[in-house]
């Protein structure tokens, strides 16, 4: 996802944009080669493609969404949301594996609004930074950091 932000760099030269795209293709190619060279990673990819196995994330996401809908305003609280999700999945604790669901189940809309406003402001600043000396670097950093937990 974040690699797709690099071609958004403002440049007037076609050669610069083409170089960025080719570098991105090389990086993706290397990552694909590396992931298939490691046996455990390759087996996980094969399992995902063959059987649709997502390590239970579909169940985690649907339960986390149900939790958010049960307490949308204040959420479940800092520790309670992980314990509640775990109890719904038959475990002591479980993480949502998704930053946005984590914020919404923990703090609800009241905590989510400041977070998402801050994220929006960071996105705007990263978009404007394309004109500066940093180029398109802040945008991929933001995309990677905001999509993982």
N, C-alpha and C positions, 0 to 999 in steps of 0.2 A: 504494500500500500504506500509506504513512504517513498519508495523508489520512484513512483509515478509523479511525485512532486518536483523532482529535479528538472524535468523538461519545462516546468512553468517559470523557470528563471527568465527574466526579461533580458533578451539579447537581440540585437538587430542582425547578427550574422547567422546565416543558416548553418555554416560549418560548426559554430559553437553549439548550436542546438543539436545537430547531428552527432557531435562528439559526446554530448551528455547522454543522448539516447543510446548510442553504442556502448558507452561505459555501463549504463544501466543493464543492457542486455547481457554484457559480459558478467556483471555481478550476479544477476539472476541465474545465468548458466552455471557459474561456479557454485552457487548455493544448491542448485538442483543436483549437480554432480556430487558435491560433498554430502548431501543428505542421502543419496543412494549408495554412497561408499561406506557409510556407517550402518552396520547390520540392524541395530535396534531401531534406528530412525527409518530405514527402508521398510522394515516389517510393519511399523506403525502406519506409514503412508499406504502400504499395500492393503492393510486391514481397513483403512478408511475408504479407499477407492473400491475395494471388492465388496465389503459388507456394509459400508456406511457408518461404521463404528466411530464415534466421536468422543470416546472415553467418558460417556455419560453427560456431556455438556448440554445436550438437548433437554434432559431431565432437570439438570441444575438450572438452566435458564428458565424453563417453564415454572418451576417451583419458586425461583427468585421473583419472577414477574407476579405470580400469585401473592407472594408475601408483600410486594410493593402495593398491589391493589388492595390488600387487606388493611394496611396502615400507610396510606399515601401521604399524609400531611407530615407526621413526625418520624416515620420509619420505626425500626425495631430497636435502635440503640447501638452503641459501639461494639459490644461483644455479643449481645443477644441475637443480632441478625445472623451471625455465623452459627451460633448454637441452634437457632430455630431452623435454619436451612439444613443443618446436619441432621436434626431430628426428623425432618421430613424425608430425608434420604437414608435413614437408618444408621447414621454416624454421629459421633459426639460433636464434631464441628465440620463445617464445609464452607469453602470460599466460593464466591459466585463466578470466578474466573472471567469477570467482565467488569471493567472499572465503572461503567455507567450504572449497571445493576447494583454494584457494590455501594455506590454513593446513595442511590435511591432506596435500597433496602435498609441501609444504616441510618440515614438522616431524613429520608422522605423528601418531599418537594421543598420544604423550608430549608433544608441543608443543600439540596440539589441546585436550587436557583443561584445562590452565590457561586457555587462551583462552576456551573455551566456559563454564567456571565463571565467569570474569570477565564474560562476556556475560550469563549468567544473573543474576548479582548486579546488573548494571546494569539489566536488564529489571525485576527486582523493585523496585529503587529508583525507576525511572521509573513503574512502576505505582502505587507508594505516593505518589509526588509529585502524583498527580491531586488529592489532598486539599489540597495547599498552594497558595500564591499563583501558582505556575507553571502550575497546571492540567494539562492534558494535553500541554503542549509537549514535555517530555522524552521521552515515548514515541515520537512521530513522529521526533524527532531520532535516537533510538536505532535505529529501524527503517530510516531512510535510511542512516545511517552504517554499520550492520552489514551491509547488503545490497549495498553497492557497494565496489569496490576500484579 
